[in-house]
Amino acid sequence: MAELVYPPVIGIARTMFKALDLRFDIKGTENVPRRGGAVLVSNHIGYLDFVFCGLTARPAKRLVRFMAKDSVFRHKVSGPLMRAMKHIPVDRAAGLDAYKHALKALRSGEIIGVFPEATISPSFTLKNFKSGAARLAQEAGVPLLPMALWGTQRLWTKGHKRALGRHHFPITMRVGEPMEADPTEPSDTLTERLRGRVQELLEAAQRAYPVRPKGPDDTWWVPAHLGGTAPAPADALALDRRG
Protein backbone atom coordinates (compact mmCIF):
# COMPACT_ATOMS: atom_id res chain seq x y z
CA MET A 1 0.00 0.00 0.00
CA ALA A 2 1.16 3.53 -0.76
CA GLU A 3 2.44 5.58 2.16
CA LEU A 4 0.19 8.63 1.90
CA VAL A 5 0.81 10.14 5.34
CA TYR A 6 4.23 9.14 6.69
CA PRO A 7 6.43 10.83 4.00
CA PRO A 8 4.57 14.18 4.22
CA VAL A 9 4.83 14.10 8.02
CA ILE A 10 8.57 13.53 7.73
CA GLY A 11 8.75 16.49 5.37
CA ILE A 12 6.90 18.68 7.85
CA ALA A 13 9.17 17.54 10.68
CA ARG A 14 12.30 18.31 8.67
CA THR A 15 10.94 21.75 7.83
CA MET A 16 10.27 22.35 11.52
CA PHE A 17 13.79 21.22 12.45
CA LYS A 18 15.21 23.61 9.87
CA ALA A 19 13.10 26.45 11.26
CA LEU A 20 14.39 25.65 14.77
CA ASP A 21 17.93 25.56 13.34
CA LEU A 22 18.72 22.26 15.02
CA ARG A 23 22.31 21.11 14.51
CA PHE A 24 22.40 17.39 13.74
CA ASP A 25 25.36 15.08 14.26
CA ILE A 26 24.28 11.60 13.15
CA LYS A 27 26.64 8.67 12.71
CA GLY A 28 26.01 5.00 11.98
CA THR A 29 23.06 5.29 9.59
CA GLU A 30 24.83 2.79 7.33
CA ASN A 31 23.97 0.18 9.97
CA VAL A 32 20.24 0.46 9.24
CA PRO A 33 19.35 -2.49 6.97
CA ARG A 34 17.98 -1.49 3.58
CA ARG A 35 15.56 -4.38 3.58
CA GLY A 36 14.09 -6.87 6.02
CA GLY A 37 12.86 -6.60 9.56
CA ALA A 38 14.76 -5.19 12.53
CA VAL A 39 14.02 -3.88 16.02
CA LEU A 40 15.38 -0.36 16.48
CA VAL A 41 16.10 0.25 20.17
CA SER A 42 16.89 3.63 21.71
CA ASN A 43 17.18 5.45 25.00
CA HIS A 44 14.27 7.76 25.84
CA ILE A 45 14.84 11.30 27.14
CA GLY A 46 12.26 13.48 25.39
CA TYR A 47 8.76 13.53 23.94
CA LEU A 48 10.02 13.92 20.36
CA ASP A 49 12.51 11.05 20.46
CA PHE A 50 10.52 8.86 18.08
CA VAL A 51 10.71 11.58 15.42
CA PHE A 52 14.48 11.87 15.75
CA CYS A 53 15.02 8.11 15.85
CA GLY A 54 13.02 7.77 12.65
CA LEU A 55 15.40 10.16 10.89
CA THR A 56 18.26 7.68 11.21
CA ALA A 57 16.43 5.30 8.86
CA ARG A 58 15.90 7.83 6.07
CA PRO A 59 19.30 7.31 4.34
CA ALA A 60 18.31 3.64 3.97
CA LYS A 61 14.92 4.74 2.62
CA ARG A 62 13.17 2.97 5.50
CA LEU A 63 10.20 3.93 7.65
CA VAL A 64 10.12 2.95 11.33
CA ARG A 65 6.88 1.83 12.99
CA PHE A 66 7.10 2.79 16.65
CA MET A 67 5.42 1.12 19.58
CA ALA A 68 3.85 3.88 21.70
CA LYS A 69 1.47 4.12 24.62
CA ASP A 70 -2.15 3.93 23.55
CA SER A 71 -3.05 7.33 25.04
CA VAL A 72 -1.16 8.96 22.14
CA PHE A 73 -3.53 7.20 19.75
CA ARG A 74 -6.58 8.52 21.61
CA HIS A 75 -5.55 12.16 21.13
CA LYS A 76 -7.71 13.93 18.53
CA VAL A 77 -4.69 15.22 16.60
CA SER A 78 -1.89 12.70 17.13
CA GLY A 79 -4.17 9.66 17.09
CA PRO A 80 -5.21 9.73 13.41
CA LEU A 81 -1.64 10.55 12.37
CA MET A 82 -0.14 7.73 14.41
CA ARG A 83 -2.60 5.23 12.98
CA ALA A 84 -2.07 6.46 9.42
CA MET A 85 1.70 6.06 9.84
CA LYS A 86 1.07 2.48 11.05
CA HIS A 87 2.62 2.94 14.47
CA ILE A 88 1.57 0.41 17.10
CA PRO A 89 -0.48 1.29 20.20
CA VAL A 90 0.56 -0.36 23.45
CA ASP A 91 -1.84 -0.90 26.33
CA ARG A 92 0.52 -1.33 29.26
CA ALA A 93 -2.09 -3.30 31.17
CA ALA A 94 -2.55 -5.77 28.32
CA GLY A 95 0.35 -5.66 25.90
CA LEU A 96 -0.12 -9.00 24.11
CA ASP A 97 -2.04 -7.53 21.16
CA ALA A 98 0.70 -4.95 20.57
CA TYR A 99 3.34 -7.68 20.76
CA LYS A 100 1.52 -9.80 18.17
CA HIS A 101 1.05 -6.76 15.95
CA ALA A 102 4.75 -5.91 16.12
CA LEU A 103 5.77 -9.53 15.51
CA LYS A 104 3.63 -9.70 12.38
CA ALA A 105 5.11 -6.43 11.11
CA LEU A 106 8.68 -7.65 11.72
CA ARG A 107 8.02 -10.87 9.85
CA SER A 108 6.68 -8.86 6.92
CA GLY A 109 9.97 -6.92 6.76
CA GLU A 110 9.19 -3.78 8.77
CA ILE A 111 11.51 -1.94 11.17
CA ILE A 112 9.87 -1.63 14.57
CA GLY A 113 11.01 1.10 16.97
CA VAL A 114 11.03 0.36 20.70
CA PHE A 115 11.96 2.38 23.78
CA PRO A 116 12.67 -0.48 26.22
CA GLU A 117 12.79 1.85 29.24
CA ALA A 118 9.02 2.25 28.58
CA THR A 119 8.95 5.87 29.77
CA ILE A 120 11.15 8.96 29.59
CA SER A 121 14.07 8.82 32.01
CA PRO A 122 13.98 12.01 34.16
CA SER A 123 17.61 11.44 35.15
CA PHE A 124 18.63 11.24 31.44
CA THR A 125 20.50 8.04 32.31
CA LEU A 126 19.47 4.57 31.18
CA LYS A 127 16.75 2.91 33.24
CA ASN A 128 16.36 -0.86 33.30
CA PHE A 129 15.26 -2.32 29.97
CA LYS A 130 12.14 -4.41 29.60
CA SER A 131 12.74 -7.62 27.65
CA GLY A 132 10.08 -7.14 24.97
CA ALA A 133 12.45 -5.81 22.29
CA ALA A 134 14.81 -8.76 22.69
CA ARG A 135 11.97 -11.28 22.67
CA LEU A 136 10.46 -9.73 19.54
CA ALA A 137 13.76 -9.92 17.68
CA GLN A 138 14.35 -13.51 18.80
CA GLU A 139 10.88 -14.71 17.84
CA ALA A 140 10.82 -12.87 14.51
CA GLY A 141 14.37 -13.90 13.62
CA VAL A 142 15.54 -10.32 13.00
CA PRO A 143 18.45 -8.26 14.37
CA LEU A 144 18.38 -5.69 17.12
CA LEU A 145 19.56 -2.26 16.05
CA PRO A 146 20.85 -0.27 19.06
CA MET A 147 21.04 3.51 18.99
CA ALA A 148 21.27 6.47 21.36
CA LEU A 149 20.37 10.12 21.14
CA TRP A 150 21.36 13.15 23.14
CA GLY A 151 20.13 16.74 23.27
CA THR A 152 16.47 16.05 22.55
CA GLN A 153 15.62 16.58 26.23
CA ARG A 154 16.42 20.27 25.79
CA LEU A 155 13.50 20.65 23.37
CA TRP A 156 10.70 18.97 25.30
CA THR A 157 10.82 16.50 28.15
CA LYS A 158 9.02 15.45 31.29
CA GLY A 159 8.77 18.14 33.96
CA HIS A 160 10.09 20.99 31.81
CA LYS A 161 8.52 23.55 29.51
CA ARG A 162 8.82 23.13 25.76
CA ALA A 163 11.68 25.05 24.17
CA LEU A 164 10.62 24.96 20.52
CA GLY A 165 12.07 28.33 19.61
CA ARG A 166 15.14 29.02 17.52
CA HIS A 167 17.69 27.99 20.14
CA HIS A 168 20.12 26.27 17.71
CA PHE A 169 20.23 23.15 19.90
CA PRO A 170 22.61 20.37 18.80
CA ILE A 171 21.11 16.89 18.48
CA THR A 172 23.57 13.99 18.53
CA MET A 173 22.64 10.45 17.46
CA ARG A 174 24.66 7.27 17.18
CA VAL A 175 23.45 4.03 15.55
CA GLY A 176 25.34 0.87 16.36
CA GLU A 177 25.93 -2.28 14.36
CA PRO A 178 23.06 -4.79 14.30
CA MET A 179 23.07 -7.38 17.08
CA GLU A 180 22.07 -10.94 16.31
CA ALA A 181 19.15 -12.07 18.45
CA ASP A 182 19.99 -15.74 19.00
CA PRO A 183 16.77 -17.50 20.03
CA THR A 184 18.74 -19.88 22.26
CA GLU A 185 20.09 -17.04 24.42
CA PRO A 186 17.95 -16.20 27.48
CA SER A 187 16.03 -13.02 26.67
CA ASP A 188 17.12 -11.40 29.94
CA THR A 189 20.77 -11.96 29.06
CA LEU A 190 20.27 -10.56 25.57
CA THR A 191 18.43 -7.58 27.06
CA GLU A 192 21.36 -6.79 29.35
CA ARG A 193 23.80 -7.02 26.43
CA LEU A 194 21.53 -4.72 24.45
CA ARG A 195 21.36 -2.23 27.32
CA GLY A 196 25.15 -2.27 27.57
CA ARG A 197 25.48 -1.47 23.89
CA VAL A 198 22.98 1.39 24.09
CA GLN A 199 24.93 2.70 27.11
CA GLU A 200 28.14 2.73 25.04
CA LEU A 201 26.39 4.62 22.25
CA LEU A 202 24.87 7.08 24.72
CA GLU A 203 28.28 7.83 26.20
CA ALA A 204 29.67 8.33 22.69
CA ALA A 205 26.86 10.75 21.87
CA GLN A 206 27.44 12.65 25.11
CA ARG A 207 31.19 12.92 24.46
CA ALA A 208 30.52 14.28 20.99
CA TYR A 209 27.96 16.84 22.16
CA PRO A 210 29.46 20.21 21.26
CA VAL A 211 28.05 22.46 24.01
CA ARG A 212 27.96 22.59 27.79
CA PRO A 213 25.55 24.41 30.11
CA LYS A 214 25.72 28.18 29.79
CA GLY A 215 25.53 28.71 33.55
CA PRO A 216 24.07 27.42 36.83
CA ASP A 217 20.50 27.88 35.55
CA ASP A 218 21.20 25.71 32.51
CA THR A 219 22.40 22.50 34.14
CA TRP A 220 19.04 20.71 34.42
CA TRP A 221 19.54 18.74 31.18
CA VAL A 222 22.87 17.24 32.27
CA PRO A 223 22.88 14.04 34.39
CA ALA A 224 24.10 14.29 37.98
CA HIS A 225 27.08 11.99 37.31
CA LEU A 226 28.26 14.42 34.62
CA GLY A 227 28.01 17.39 36.94
CA GLY A 228 24.49 18.51 36.10
CA THR A 229 21.39 18.97 38.23
CA ALA A 230 19.10 16.38 36.65
CA PRO A 231 17.75 14.12 39.40
CA ALA A 232 19.93 11.16 40.28
CA PRO A 233 18.48 7.81 39.11
CA ALA A 234 17.05 6.91 42.54
CA ASP A 235 15.35 10.30 42.85
CA ALA A 236 14.11 10.09 39.27
CA LEU A 237 12.55 6.69 40.03
CA ALA A 238 10.65 8.26 42.93
CA LEU A 239 9.41 11.02 40.61
CA ASP A 240 8.24 8.42 38.11
CA ARG A 241 6.28 6.57 40.76
CA ARG A 242 4.56 9.77 41.85
CA GLY A 243 3.34 10.60 38.40
C-alpha positions in Angstrom: 0.0 0.0 0.0 1.2 3.5 -0.8 2.4 5.6 2.2 0.2 8.6 1.9 0.8 10.1 5.3 4.2 9.1 6.7 6.4 10.8 4.0 4.6 14.2 4.2 4.8 14.1 8.0 8.6 13.5 7.7 8.8 16.5 5.4 6.9 18.7 7.9 9.2 17.5 10.7 12.3 18.3 8.7 10.9 21.8 7.8 10.3 22.3 11.5 13.8 21.2 12.4 15.2 23.6 9.9 13.1 26.4 11.3 14.4 25.6 14.8 17.9 25.6 13.3 18.7 22.3 15.0 22.3 21.1 14.5 22.4 17.4 13.7 25.4 15.1 14.3 24.3 11.6 13.2 26.6 8.7 12.7 26.0 5.0 12.0 23.1 5.3 9.6 24.8 2.8 7.3 24.0 0.2 10.0 20.2 0.5 9.2 19.3 -2.5 7.0 18.0 -1.5 3.6 15.6 -4.4 3.6 14.1 -6.9 6.0 12.9 -6.6 9.6 14.8 -5.2 12.5 14.0 -3.9 16.0 15.4 -0.4 16.5 16.1 0.2 20.2 16.9 3.6 21.7 17.2 5.4 25.0 14.3 7.8 25.8 14.8 11.3 27.1 12.3 13.5 25.4 8.8 13.5 23.9 10.0 13.9 20.4 12.5 11.0 20.5 10.5 8.9 18.1 10.7 11.6 15.4 14.5 11.9 15.8 15.0 8.1 15.8 13.0 7.8 12.7 15.4 10.2 10.9 18.3 7.7 11.2 16.4 5.3 8.9 15.9 7.8 6.1 19.3 7.3 4.3 18.3 3.6 4.0 14.9 4.7 2.6 13.2 3.0 5.5 10.2 3.9 7.7 10.1 3.0 11.3 6.9 1.8 13.0 7.1 2.8 16.7 5.4 1.1 19.6 3.9 3.9 21.7 1.5 4.1 24.6 -2.1 3.9 23.6 -3.0 7.3 25.0 -1.2 9.0 22.1 -3.5 7.2 19.8 -6.6 8.5 21.6 -5.6 12.2 21.1 -7.7 13.9 18.5 -4.7 15.2 16.6 -1.9 12.7 17.1 -4.2 9.7 17.1 -5.2 9.7 13.4 -1.6 10.6 12.4 -0.1 7.7 14.4 -2.6 5.2 13.0 -2.1 6.5 9.4 1.7 6.1 9.8 1.1 2.5 11.1 2.6 2.9 14.5 1.6 0.4 17.1 -0.5 1.3 20.2 0.6 -0.4 23.5 -1.8 -0.9 26.3 0.5 -1.3 29.3 -2.1 -3.3 31.2 -2.6 -5.8 28.3 0.3 -5.7 25.9 -0.1 -9.0 24.1 -2.0 -7.5 21.2 0.7 -5.0 20.6 3.3 -7.7 20.8 1.5 -9.8 18.2 1.0 -6.8 15.9 4.8 -5.9 16.1 5.8 -9.5 15.5 3.6 -9.7 12.4 5.1 -6.4 11.1 8.7 -7.6 11.7 8.0 -10.9 9.8 6.7 -8.9 6.9 10.0 -6.9 6.8 9.2 -3.8 8.8 11.5 -1.9 11.2 9.9 -1.6 14.6 11.0 1.1 17.0 11.0 0.4 20.7 12.0 2.4 23.8 12.7 -0.5 26.2 12.8 1.8 29.2 9.0 2.2 28.6 9.0 5.9 29.8 11.2 9.0 29.6 14.1 8.8 32.0 14.0 12.0 34.2 17.6 11.4 35.1 18.6 11.2 31.4 20.5 8.0 32.3 19.5 4.6 31.2 16.8 2.9 33.2 16.4 -0.9 33.3 15.3 -2.3 30.0 12.1 -4.4 29.6 12.7 -7.6 27.7 10.1 -7.1 25.0 12.5 -5.8 22.3 14.8 -8.8 22.7 12.0 -11.3 22.7 10.5 -9.7 19.5 13.8 -9.9 17.7 14.3 -13.5 18.8 10.9 -14.7 17.8 10.8 -12.9 14.5 14.4 -13.9 13.6 15.5 -10.3 13.0 18.5 -8.3 14.4 18.4 -5.7 17.1 19.6 -2.3 16.0 20.8 -0.3 19.1 21.0 3.5 19.0 21.3 6.5 21.4 20.4 10.1 21.1 21.4 13.1 23.1 20.1 16.7 23.3 16.5 16.0 22.5 15.6 16.6 26.2 16.4 20.3 25.8 13.5 20.7 23.4 10.7 19.0 25.3 10.8 16.5 28.2 9.0 15.5 31.3 8.8 18.1 34.0 10.1 21.0 31.8 8.5 23.6 29.5 8.8 23.1 25.8 11.7 25.0 24.2 10.6 25.0 20.5 12.1 28.3 19.6 15.1 29.0 17.5 17.7 28.0 20.1 20.1 26.3 17.7 20.2 23.1 19.9 22.6 20.4 18.8 21.1 16.9 18.5 23.6 14.0 18.5 22.6 10.4 17.5 24.7 7.3 17.2 23.4 4.0 15.5 25.3 0.9 16.4 25.9 -2.3 14.4 23.1 -4.8 14.3 23.1 -7.4 17.1 22.1 -10.9 16.3 19.2 -12.1 18.5 20.0 -15.7 19.0 16.8 -17.5 20.0 18.7 -19.9 22.3 20.1 -17.0 24.4 18.0 -16.2 27.5 16.0 -13.0 26.7 17.1 -11.4 29.9 20.8 -12.0 29.1 20.3 -10.6 25.6 18.4 -7.6 27.1 21.4 -6.8 29.3 23.8 -7.0 26.4 21.5 -4.7 24.5 21.4 -2.2 27.3 25.1 -2.3 27.6 25.5 -1.5 23.9 23.0 1.4 24.1 24.9 2.7 27.1 28.1 2.7 25.0 26.4 4.6 22.2 24.9 7.1 24.7 28.3 7.8 26.2 29.7 8.3 22.7 26.9 10.8 21.9 27.4 12.6 25.1 31.2 12.9 24.5 30.5 14.3 21.0 28.0 16.8 22.2 29.5 20.2 21.3 28.0 22.5 24.0 28.0 22.6 27.8 25.5 24.4 30.1 25.7 28.2 29.8 25.5 28.7 33.6 24.1 27.4 36.8 20.5 27.9 35.5 21.2 25.7 32.5 22.4 22.5 34.1 19.0 20.7 34.4 19.5 18.7 31.2 22.9 17.2 32.3 22.9 14.0 34.4 24.1 14.3 38.0 27.1 12.0 37.3 28.3 14.4 34.6 28.0 17.4 36.9 24.5 18.5 36.1 21.4 19.0 38.2 19.1 16.4 36.6 17.7 14.1 39.4 19.9 11.2 40.3 18.5 7.8 39.1 17.1 6.9 42.5 15.3 10.3 42.8 14.1 10.1 39.3 12.6 6.7 40.0 10.7 8.3 42.9 9.4 11.0 40.6 8.2 8.4 38.1 6.3 6.6 40.8 4.6 9.8 41.9 3.3 10.6 38.4 
